């Protein structure tokens, strides 16, 4: 019996499930194939991070080899034979084209197709496992490795890291295009980094909720491969002939190149299915992935705070309350510490800004009221030391005894609790009164 290589696939996958694996969506196939080749010729794993193969199966280069993979294949110094075990008519196009690309590029590699119907005893010398079509055996001298087709397509999930993702575009009945960009200038505050792009308009979104959406749609498990080679009629049975959602993830790879990854989602017979665009492989995914894509919308992801400012950008605040006008000046002392003055005297105003930050939209209103001839309850104007949005105005209008309607720079927001606004007014009045009384 030949000397069987005992390095397990699970151990290899664990070694490659590190932070360097930012775009593992297509690389799982090549990771296994190339690792099998390199292990066979005793190339150490720590010299082969999977970033070298992650480009080989990108959406626009399904069967091409990345330059890094070519470099690695160029290091092969011994003759290698890859036996492709498959019956006629059941060839997997991904495996076929990739194997032949390796063979064409590296003259040390030879691919031989073995039909188990014609050679029923061929695999006995290598494994006693059940043989699946499109499995491979990699052999070099007296060393060999059997890799089942099921293992080639086994994925524990793929992971992007949100800092590299520029957008998640979801095509569905009500499409949304979610964008990540720091220091964008798309709205009054650069504290926002996530936006919904609507034509040429960008609407700021809640950072935490949208980040969770990005995570759910880009860091999930492809749980079970239910079909490796689905035809058109089988795709229909999974709902993927007309998917409920098509998700396009746009990202920048570590070489600074823009890339896209596209997958489709469907719900049929209490199961959630997904496939990479144009692939014939169908997976089950979690309800969370499906629901996140289906429910993503501006209403679901819009901010719940009425205002979010970097106070370093604010020089002064004009306050209009009950017919009175006050101006509070701010001066940064660094490390998020500020000196506040009113009428030339230093005041304690940090608690007021904390109170303002705690004013959030009410969640118990089924329908938002329309703003009419409502009375102003409180007006705050923030004067800023920025090139854009040099003045930001926030007005709270009375609605009824329970709610106020906030309007930020002319845009009506969802209602807030009137109790919160009254509490904010009382905090302001307390500071101003103490200052006027010399306290």
Number of C-alpha atoms within 10 A of each C-alpha: 6 10 11 15 14 8 11 8 16 10 10 14 15 10 13 20 17 12 10 14 18 21 27 24 23 19 21 24 24 23 23 20 21 20 20 24 23 20 18 22 20 11 15 10 14 8 8 17 16 27 20 20 26 25 26 24 22 21 16 12 11 14 20 16 21 16 13 16 21 15 11 16 20 13 12 19 12 13 14 24 19 23 21 21 25 21 17 13 6 10 15 16 14 14 20 15 14 20 23 16 14 21 18 13 13 18 15 16 24 18 19 15 15 20 17 17 11 10 11 10 9 13 19 10 9 17 14 8 10 7 19 15 19 25 19 28 22 24 23 17 13 11 16 24 22 20 20 19 20 15 14 19 15 17 19 15 16 19 20 22 16 17 12 16 21 19 22 25 21 25 18 15 9 11 17 21 20 27 22 22 16 13 11 16 15 18 17 20 19 17 15 23 22 29 26 23 17 13 7 5 11 18 17 24 25 18 18 13 15 24 18 13 21 24 17 18 22 24 19 17 17 20 16 15 18 13 15 15 16 16 12 11 11 15 19 14 12 26 20 24 15 13 20 18 23 24 23 20 21 18 23 15 17 12 6 9 8 12 17 16 19 19 18 25 29 22 20 12 8 7 12 20 27 27 24 19 17 10 14 18 18 24 21 21 23 16 14 14 21 21 15 16 26 21 14 18 19 19 9 12 22 20 23 17 17 20 18 14 15 11 17 18 17 20 18 21 19 16 19 18 16 10 9 7 11 15 17 20 21 20 16 15 10 8 7 9 12 17 14 19 18 19 13 9 12 14 18 15 20 13 13 19 13 11 16 20 15 16 20 17 20 17 11 8 12 7 8 12 14 10 13 8 9 14 11 18 21 21 18 19 18 22 18 19 14 13 7 12 16 14 16 19 17 20 21 25 23 21 22 11 9 12 22 29 26 28 19 18 14 11 9 17 18 22 26 25 18 22 14 18 23 14 15 22 20 13 18 19 15 13 18 21 12 12 17 12 8 8 9
